[in-house]
């Protein structure tokens, strides 16, 4: 028997390629729970912009409506997003509750409260 390696999908921490379904699957699953953060107007605003989540919550960072590369900074962590791309991330903090500001291009777009 030969072991089949599992590869990580770029930008998808802790998920194998087989576990990452397509965009429509994750959008439908997470949007119904208000867990899709969509970048609008070339990173001038985010929908939703002010939300509360439980610690260790997975969200989608959705840049599919933009033809530009963007970097979102949530708290102290930066997430690179390809043009027209999306990314699943788990938001966590060792100290809760915590408010984490969201920035793009130096503009504050909102905040996430982890509880």
C-alpha positions, -999 to +999 in steps of 0.1 A: +000+000+000+011+035-008+000+063+014-019+091-004-007+125+007-032+151+017-025+185+006-036+217+022-055+241+001-038+275+000-055+299+024-075+272+041-059+264+074-066+230+090-087+218+060-077+193+034-085+198-003-112+171+000-129+190+029-130+223+012-161+223-010-168+250-036-176+286-029-213+281-032-214+254-006-195+275+020-213+307+011-247+290+016-236+273+048-220+304+065-242+332+051-273+318+067-255+322+100-242+358+092-206+344+090-196+357+055-177+390+057-181+404+021-157+432+009-175+459-011-165+489-032-128+482-034-124+476+003-142+508+014-168+489+034-176+454+047-209+435+051-216+428+079-194+454+095-201+449+133-208+414+145-204+392+175-192+355+174-183+328+198-146+322+202-131+298+176-157+306+150-150+299+113-160+327+089-156+333+052-137+364+040-153+370+006-135+391-020-153+376-049-169+409-060-135+426-064-110+424-092-082+436-068-060+419-042-069+429-007-055+423+028-079+424+057-065+430+092-087+416+119-073+423+153-036+418+149-038+392+121-036+400+084-054+378+058-044+381+022-072+377-003-067+371-040-086+391-066-120+375-069-111+350-041-123+339-007-109+324+024-121+304+054-105+316+087-111+307+123-113+337+146-100+331+181-085+348+211-070+335+243-087+363+262-124+369+258-145+389+254-124+409+230-132+435+203-111+431+172-111+460+147-112+452+110-090+473+086-084+473+049-060+498+033-057+516+066-095+522+068-114+508+097-144+489+083-159+477+116-152+453+144-158+417+156-166+409+192-155+375+203-172+361+233 
